Amino acid sequence: MSINKEKILNIINNDLIGYKIEIISHTDSNLMGIIGLILNETKTSLTIDFDGKKKISKKDGHFRIYSEEISFQIQGQLLVGVP
């Protein structure tokens, strides 16, 4: 397994709080393009700091997550159930 795949798996299998996130696409088109910091995470949603707090459904979006070392895109459905 490559180092990047290991880093990505480590990020998505643990708490996402504190990571920067961009909403690439979402069933709620008003959310597309939002970039913010993840403040809270449940099994089905993320709370993002963007112009106040916004609660976002995981399963309905496609996201880019940024860490200090890498950034990657992921379908929100793959995040459901984590943490």
HURA-V21787 format. One record per residue. RES is the residue in one letter. SS is DSSP state (hx for helix, st for strand, lp for the rest). PHI is phi in whole degrees, -180 to 180 (999 if undefined). PSI is psi as a letter, one per 30 degrees, with the letter a starting at -180 (* if undefined). Layout:
RES,SS,PHI,PSI  RES,SS,PHI,PSI
//
This chain:
M,lp,999,k  S,lp,-74,l  I,hx,-61,e  N,hx,-63,e  K,hx,-62,e  E,hx,-64,e  K,hx,-65,e  I,hx,-62,e  L,hx,-61,e  N,hx,-63,e  I,hx,-67,e  I,hx,-75,f  N,lp,-90,g  N,lp,-124,a  D,lp,-65,k  L,lp,-90,f  I,lp,-59,k  G,lp,100,f  Y,lp,-83,k  K,st,-82,k  I,st,-136,k  E,st,-123,k  I,st,-90,j  I,st,-77,e  S,st,-152,l  H,st,-161,l  T,lp,-63,f  D,lp,-92,j  S,hx,-61,f  N,hx,-67,f  L,hx,-89,f  M,lp,-62,k  G,lp,92,f  I,lp,-66,k  I,st,-125,k  G,st,-162,a  L,st,-99,k  I,st,-75,j  L,st,-95,e  N,st,-154,l  E,st,-143,k  T,lp,-119,a  K,lp,-63,f  T,lp,-117,f  S,st,-146,l  L,st,-124,k  T,st,-106,k  I,st,-115,k  D,st,-84,j  F,lp,-150,j  D,lp,51,h  G,lp,96,a  K,st,-92,k  K,st,-123,k  K,st,-94,k  I,st,-120,k  S,st,-71,k  K,lp,-68,e  K,lp,-67,f  D,lp,-97,g  G,st,-132,l  H,st,-127,k  F,st,-126,l  R,st,-116,k  I,st,-109,k  Y,st,-114,k  S,lp,-118,l  E,lp,-65,f  E,lp,-100,e  I,lp,-145,l  S,st,-134,l  F,st,-155,l  Q,st,-98,k  I,st,-151,k  Q,st,-71,k  G,hx,-59,e  Q,hx,-58,e  L,hx,-71,f  L,hx,-92,f  V,lp,-63,k  G,lp,98,f  V,lp,-99,k  P,lp,-83,*
//
